[in-house]
Amino acid sequence: MTIGLTLASASATARSTALAAQKTQIESLEARNSREAQRNAETSEKTGLEGLGISASRVKADSATIGQLLSIAFTWDSGDAYEIARTELQDRFDLSEKDAFFRTFMPPSRFNRDADGKRYYYIDAVGLNSALGRNTDTEVVAVTGTRYRYAVMADVVLTIDGSASINQPQPAVPRPTATRRVLVYVTLDARGRLSELAAIAASGSTRTSR
């Protein structure tokens, strides 16, 4: 009986070890298949772009530049930060106040000035904040020589502090949040230099709000 129990125990241990090894092997195969599927998808996309005469590596580099641009333009939490964002966009991408983007879509923030020259921005008065959302879709819509024109759909998350006055502390309550979709057109050359920047606030109702 003792010998039988010992053999049974050894057999159970062996089966457990074998099952563990099989589980590890299955997980390894699943991970490898997932990586291969991702590589195949990337290869397919790259092949499709190249078939249209579009460089996948160029699109990747331009997408990174566009991401930086959008982050600067749509991430600010005060009147001062908004004006700094406008200045940084102009300096980094060689733009000016005369460009349509800064005249129509991102104009100077309204403000009042006191006797000492201090500015009180409207953005601060209403407690408005903006942040670039995670959902951004970038597509090539035209290629002219070395210039790629992109259409970018981006989510912009807007929040309001709820402060009645910029001189009053912000209340410790949840801030209203709304997400709006924005269409941005960007044209970049082979060196990443920007020659077009235009944006249109999507029509229709707010996408999400809470």
C-alpha positions in Angstrom: 0.0 0.0 0.0 2.8 2.3 0.9 4.6 1.7 -2.4 1.3 2.3 -4.2 0.7 5.6 -2.5 4.2 6.7 -3.2 3.9 5.8 -6.9 0.5 7.6 -7.1 1.9 10.7 -5.5 4.9 10.7 -7.8 2.5 10.3 -10.8 0.4 13.2 -9.6 3.4 15.4 -9.2 4.6 14.4 -12.7 1.2 15.3 -14.2 1.2 18.6 -12.4 4.7 19.5 -13.7 3.7 18.5 -17.2 0.5 20.6 -17.1 2.5 23.6 -15.8 5.0 23.1 -18.6 2.2 22.9 -21.2 0.6 26.1 -19.8 3.9 27.9 -20.0 4.3 26.7 -23.6 0.8 27.7 -24.6 1.3 31.2 -23.1 4.6 31.6 -24.9 3.0 30.6 -28.2 0.1 33.0 -27.7 2.5 35.8 -27.0 4.5 35.0 -30.1 1.4 34.8 -32.2 0.2 38.2 -30.9 3.6 39.7 -31.8 3.5 38.2 -35.2 0.0 39.4 -35.8 1.0 42.9 -34.8 4.1 42.8 -37.1 1.9 41.5 -40.0 -0.6 44.3 -39.5 2.2 46.9 -39.4 3.8 45.3 -42.6 0.4 45.4 -44.3 -0.1 49.0 -43.4 3.4 49.9 -44.6 2.9 48.1 -47.8 -0.4 49.8 -48.4 1.1 53.2 -47.8 4.1 52.5 -50.1 1.7 51.4 -52.8 0.2 54.9 -52.7 3.7 56.4 -52.8 3.6 57.4 -49.1 6.5 56.7 -46.8 5.5 55.0 -43.6 8.6 56.2 -41.8 7.8 59.7 -42.9 4.2 59.5 -41.6 5.5 58.1 -38.3 7.9 61.1 -37.9 5.3 63.6 -39.0 2.7 62.1 -36.6 5.1 62.7 -33.7 5.5 66.3 -34.8 1.8 66.7 -35.0 1.3 65.2 -31.6 3.7 67.8 -30.1 1.8 70.6 -31.9 -1.6 69.5 -30.7 -0.3 69.0 -27.1 1.0 72.6 -27.1 -2.1 74.1 -28.7 -4.7 72.3 -26.6 -3.1 72.0 -23.2 -3.4 75.0 -20.9 -5.0 75.9 -17.5 -4.8 79.7 -17.3 -4.8 82.8 -19.4 -1.0 83.1 -19.0 -0.6 79.4 -20.1 -2.8 80.0 -23.1 -0.7 82.9 -24.2 2.5 81.0 -23.6 1.1 78.2 -25.8 0.3 80.6 -28.6 3.9 82.0 -28.4 5.5 78.6 -28.3 3.5 77.4 -31.4 4.7 80.5 -33.3 8.3 80.1 -32.2 8.6 76.4 -32.7 6.7 76.1 -36.0 7.7 79.5 -37.5 4.1 80.9 -37.5 2.9 84.4 -36.8 -0.2 86.3 -35.5 -1.2 86.9 -39.1 -1.8 83.1 -39.7 -5.5 82.2 -39.9 -5.1 79.7 -37.0 -4.2 82.5 -34.6 -6.8 84.9 -35.9 -9.8 82.6 -36.0 -9.3 79.4 -34.0 -6.8 80.4 -31.3 -7.0 84.2 -31.0 -5.5 86.2 -28.1 -7.3 85.7 -24.8 -9.6 88.5 -23.8 -8.5 90.3 -20.6 -9.0 93.4 -18.5 -6.1 95.5 -17.3 -6.0 97.4 -14.0 -4.3 100.7 -13.2 -1.0 98.9 -12.6 -1.1 97.2 -15.9 -1.9 93.7 -14.5 -3.9 91.5 -16.8 -7.1 89.7 -15.6 -7.9 87.0 -18.3 -11.4 85.9 -19.1 -10.1 82.3 -19.1 -9.2 82.7 -15.4 -12.4 84.4 -14.6 -14.4 81.4 -15.7 -11.8 78.8 -14.6 -11.5 77.3 -18.0 -8.9 74.5 -18.6 -8.1 72.5 -21.7 -6.2 69.3 -22.4 -5.5 67.1 -25.4 -7.5 63.9 -25.2 -6.1 60.4 -25.9 -8.2 59.8 -29.0 -6.4 61.3 -32.0 -6.7 60.0 -35.6 -4.2 61.2 -38.3 -4.6 60.5 -42.0 -2.7 61.6 -45.1 -5.1 63.4 -47.4 -2.7 64.7 -50.0 0.9 64.5 -51.2 2.4 67.4 -53.2 6.1 66.9 -53.9 7.7 66.5 -50.5 4.8 68.0 -48.7 2.3 65.7 -46.8 -1.1 67.2 -45.9 -2.8 65.6 -42.9 -6.3 65.7 -41.6 -6.3 65.1 -37.8 -9.3 64.4 -35.7 -8.5 65.1 -32.0 -10.4 65.1 -28.8 -10.1 68.2 -26.6 -11.1 67.9 -23.0 -12.5 71.1 -21.4 -13.0 71.5 -17.7 -14.2 74.4 -15.6 -13.0 75.1 -12.1 -16.3 76.6 -11.1 -14.6 79.5 -9.4 -16.8 82.7 -9.4 -13.7 84.9 -9.3 -10.0 84.6 -9.9 -9.4 86.1 -6.5 -11.4 83.3 -4.8 -10.1 79.9 -3.9 -11.3 77.1 -6.1 -14.1 75.0 -4.5 -13.3 71.4 -3.6 -16.0 70.0 -5.9 -15.9 67.9 -9.0 -15.2 70.0 -12.1 -17.6 69.9 -15.1 -16.0 68.1 -18.0 -16.8 68.2 -21.7 -15.0 66.5 -24.6 -15.2 68.1 -28.0 -13.9 66.8 -31.4 -11.7 69.1 -33.4 -10.6 68.8 -37.1 -7.0 70.0 -37.7 -5.3 70.3 -41.1 -1.5 70.2 -41.0 1.0 70.3 -44.0 4.6 69.3 -43.4 7.6 69.1 -45.7 10.3 66.4 -45.6 12.2 68.3 -43.0 9.2 68.6 -40.7 8.6 72.3 -41.5 5.0 73.4 -41.2 3.4 75.3 -44.1 -0.2 75.0 -43.2 -2.1 74.9 -39.9 -5.9 75.2 -39.8 -8.5 74.0 -37.3 -12.2 73.6 -37.3 -14.3 72.9 -34.2 -16.6 70.0 -35.0 -20.2 70.9 -35.4 -22.9 69.2 -33.4 -23.2 68.5 -29.7 -20.6 67.8 -27.1 -19.3 64.2 -27.4 -19.2 63.5 -23.7 -20.0 65.5 -20.6 -20.0 64.9 -16.9 
